[in-house]
Every structure is written in structure tokens, then in C-alpha cells.
Amino acid sequence: MKKFLLFIPLAICIGITLFCFETRKAILEDGLGALEREDYERVENSIARLKKKKPLTPPSLQEGYLHLAKREYQASVFKMQQSLGELPQSVSPRIVAEIFLSQAASSSLEGRIEEVKPLVNMAEKSYKAHPLIPFFTNLCNYFEGNFQLAADGFDNYQFPPVDEDKCCWLSPILSKLFSRRWLEMHRAHALCECNEFETAKEILEKELFLLPLQDKQIETIGNLFLGLAYLKEGSHLEAYQKAPYFRMAVLTFGGLSKKEVTSLREKKIITENLKKEIISLLPSLIQYKKIEESLFCAIKILEEWDESEAIEEIAVAMGDFLIGGLDILENELFIFCNAVKTNFNGNGFHSLLMEHCFRHFSFYLKERDATGLIPMWRLVEALAVTPHCYNSRLANLAISEIYRTIILDDESLAKTQMSISFYQQIKNDPEDNIDLAKKLLFYSKILWQREGQEEKGTRLMNIALAISPTQESLGLRKEIETFLTELYFLAEKANTVRRLTLLHDAFAHFQIGRKNTASPAKIANHLADGYYLLSANQYFSAQLNAELVLKLDPDNQQAFKLLGLASFYQGEYQKALCTLKKIHSPDTSTLKALVLSEVFENQEHNDQLAQVALSNKEE
């Protein structure tokens, strides 16, 4: 027992001696070995022991390596940046280059591709002979699309051994992060981009067959690239030959869940290529129905992967394809719309497609393009899961556009009538027609209150009567009569001759009785005003008075004389000639104006013939 007790102090002394004399290199070797075995707890222990020494490099460098090995990229970048600030001036430039390359590895694995090249350049400036520079050069070639160089560089690449001091741990870490299978699969992708599809598929199928079951991430990358190989091989063929390749690609992608692909940088490559191929296939859908099912599956895959930008672009492209084909493939497109409705049933993609088509419909309506409205409406109906909801939206849009169109339309109101006709087809409800007719009558009254809009107001009243049921139209007609009669008395009181003329036209149009509007006293007053205006050289106003009198008394000889002379003095010789000929007993001034009007009218006619002859001669 006494002998055993003597051994305890001796063991303690030996342990203290070993700790005191444990070299920095031995600690680094121990940590490196643990790192290669993925014994991260022992690596942390080695770093803790290293901190008690006076190492040539700061312990934060090894901590950065540890985070990189554990795939904690942000933490690794932070520690590497910290170590860069803690390095002594006498440190080897190889270690500086190693720090930049470690950060480049973190950036590439996290998908911050734009950061890789600058970091590699900084590493080259620090130590051009670093043995890992060729690997990162190949990586940059791959990211930049120099696929042939990348494929050659990845082929049988071997990571270099660790330096003699054992302080640079990057190479063994990279050999795990960028394993031989990783390199082979990315070489296969590079070959695929160089159109070497058979070689690429052979490599991928071989690696996937030999892959251990636990390596799910590499398996996912392999399947993504294998699907891409089928996709790109088919993209070089004619539309009728693409179907089997596209189907194989979709089947390969379809086996991958959102969880498996979310964190992979490679997903972005696949998404972009799949989106482009889907959009390129849209024009072939009607002719080659075999593609349809696979195309719908591809869209669903992108939806599952949460690729919202790609889904939105596809929805816009499909909407444009549907709208663009309405003129020539209307029936076929409606069948396709039903297939879309069945497959997507109102989900996110379906909603985006519907909204895009609805925006187009809104554009057609605002541009008042009658040719596209009805087919567009049918298209939206065919696509919609609940057509009545979209019909209500379309009707509300149409009704708002009707009122906007009234203001912008010309006097014929042709575009307004087109919008009204479309609204009636959507709603097809007598109650809605009554309500619309009342609103149109309200707007027509507003138009009558605006200078120069009276004739448009009359036409709008006519439209309101036309769309209302017979029973309701009687009430509207009575309201129109009351309104126009009130306007007439106001115009007469103000002696606005032009307005009175327009009102007489409206009375005639709606067959409204004109009691007390044609009394001799009123006719005499308007004639007196007209001749006074003629003597004051206000010929246009004189004409208005004459035209009003002729509406009240169509055979009034004094009105014919007033209108003929006013037209003559304004140079309207043809109108003057036609009017003055209606006078039964012309006086001297009337005869003179009649003769001169005929002379001047003939002269103008001869001048026009001479100009035509001269123009023909020059041609």
C-alpha cells in the first residue's frame, strides 16, 4: 500500500511534465486527427490547449476551421476574419492565403457566388503558390460558366496534403465538403452544359448507384443533375421529340422533396432551366398533348420547392400564350383551360394565371377593344374555379368603364354602346338593365348641362331607353320630356339660340309635343335679332337665329333670306345658293347674292378641277 501511494505523486509529476513540454505541433496534429475523424469535441479540447501556449497563429484560425468543418459557414467567416486581424507580421503568407480561401469556400457553399472570385484573387496575391489555388480556380470556372475548363479541372482532382507545421487544416476539410462524388457530379453537370449528355448521364447514374444510403445531400444533387441532363438533352430536339426527355426529367425531379432541395445552391440552376423549358413548351401544348401532363407536374414541382418567382413568370407566359391564341385556337384553348382548372384547382399558380388574364381583360376594356372582349371573357370563365365570382368582378369593371367611356367617347357613343353590350352579356338580368338605364339617364342630363355635349346627351338618353324594358321605358321617356322642356324654357328665357335649336332637334327625336314654342311673336323676335346680327357682321349668330326660326316655321321666307345672306357673307356659297333658291319673291339684295353665289361656287368648282388635272399631270 505504501508503494502504491508513492506512485501517485510520481504520476502527477509525469502528467505535469508532459503538459508543460507538449509541443504546439503535437496539439495541432491531435486536433487535425480529431477533425478528420469528425470528433469535434476533441478538436475543441485541442484548441483550448493551444490557447495556453504561445502559438505562431491565433487560435481563432483553428476555430474558423472547426466551424467550416461543422458547416457553420457564417461563424467560420467571422472567426477567419478575426484571425486575419490577430496574425503577427512575421506569419507565413500561405496562412493569409488559407484564410481567404476558407472564406471563399464558405461563400460558395452558402451560395454567395459573387464573393468567391474576389477572395480567390486576394489569396493569389498573398501566396500564388498555395496548392489549393487550382481547385478554387476550377470552382470559379464552374460558377462563371467556363464548363469545359471546370470539367477538365474536376476530373480526378486530389486535394493536397497538410503542411508540415500542421496549422493549415483547410485541405482535409475541403476533401469532405467537396468530396470525390461531389466533384464527379459537378463534372457531370459541366459536361452536360457542354452538350456531352451521354457521358454526363453515365457518370451520374454510376455515382448514384454506388452512393452510400446515408449520403442524402449528394444523392439529391446527383438526381437534380441527372434530371437536368434529360431536360437539356430534350431542349435541343424538335417539339414532337421532346416529350420522353421532359417526362424523364420531371420524374427525376418529382422524387425530391422541398426539404431535400431547399438548402442546395444547385436548386437555382435546376429551377432556371426548368422554368425556361416549361415556357418554351407552351406553344407546342395544343399540337402535342403528350407534353401537357408532364408540364403540369413540372409546375407543381416548382410550387412545392417554393420557387415563387419562377411560378409567376410561368403564369405570365402561359397567360400571354392563352390570350395570344384566342383568335385562331379558341376552342382548343378552352379545353386546355379546363385541364389547368382540374390540375391546379385554384392554387397559387392558378390564381396568378387568373389575375394575369384578368389584367389583360381590364386592358382590353379600358382600351375599348370590342374584338377581344368576348373571347377574353370566355377564357376567364373557362379558367375560373368559381366563374360567378369573376363574372361579378368583370361586371363591376365593365360598369365603371362605361361611365369613364361616356366622357371620353365621341358623339356617336359607339365605344360606350360596346361596353354596355358586353355588360349585358355578362349580367343578363333585367333588374340590372333597369338600374343601368337610370344611371345612363342621369349621365345624359349631366352632358346636357355641358356646352358642346348636348348631342351626346341625346344619344345617351336614346341608349337608356333602348336597354330598359318596355314598362320602365315609359317612365324614363316621361322623365326625359320633363327635363328637356325645363331646359327649353331656361334657354328661351336666356335667349340662347344655339341651345334652343338643339332642344328642338331633341324634341323631334323623342316626339315631344312643342306647344307655345312657335308663336308669331317669338318668330318675329328671333328674325329681328337675326337681322340685327347680320347688320353687325355677326354672321354665325345670325345663321343660328335663322335656323331656329326654320325649325319653328319650316317655310318662313324671311328666315330663308336671313340664312342665305349670312351664309353668303361667310363664303359658304353652296349653302347660300341652296337656301336663296327657296325664296319665292327675292328682292334685289337677295338676287344679287344668289347670282354671285352661283358664280363663286362655279369658280371654286373649276379651280378644284384644274388642281386635280395639274396633280394628274405631275404624276
Secondary structure, 3 states (H helix, E strand, C coil): CHHHHHHHHHHHHHHHHHHHHCCHHHHHHHHHHHHHCCCHHHHHHHHHHHHCCCCCCCHHHHHHHHHHHCCCHHHHHHHHHHHHHHCCCCCCHHHHHHHHHHHHHHHHHCCCHHHHHHHHHHHHHHCCCCCCHHHHHHHHHHHCCCHHHHHHHHCCCCCCCCCCCCCCCHHHHHHHHCCHHHHHHHHHHHHHHCCCHHHHHHHHHHHHHHCCCCCHHHHHHHHHHHHHHHHHHHHCCCHHHHHHHHHHHHHHHHCCCHHHHCCCCHHHHHHHHHHHHHHHHHHHCCCCCHHHHHHHHHHHHHHHCCCHHHHHHHHHHHHHHHHHCCCCCHHHHHHHHHHHHHHHCCCHHHHHHHHHHHHHHHHHHHCCCHHHHHHHHHHHHHHCCCHHHHHHHHHHHHHHHHHHHHHHCCCCCHHHHHHHHHHHHHHCCHHHHHHHHHHHHHHHHHHHCCCCCHHHHHHHHHHHHHHCCHHHHHHHHHHHHHHHHHHHHHHHHHCCHHHHHHHHHHHHHHCCCCCCCCCHHHHHHHHHHHHHHHHCCCHHHHHHHHHHHHHHCCCCHHHHHHHHHHHHHCCCHHHHHHHHCCCCCCCHHHHHHHHHHHHHHHHHHHHHHHHHHHHHHHC
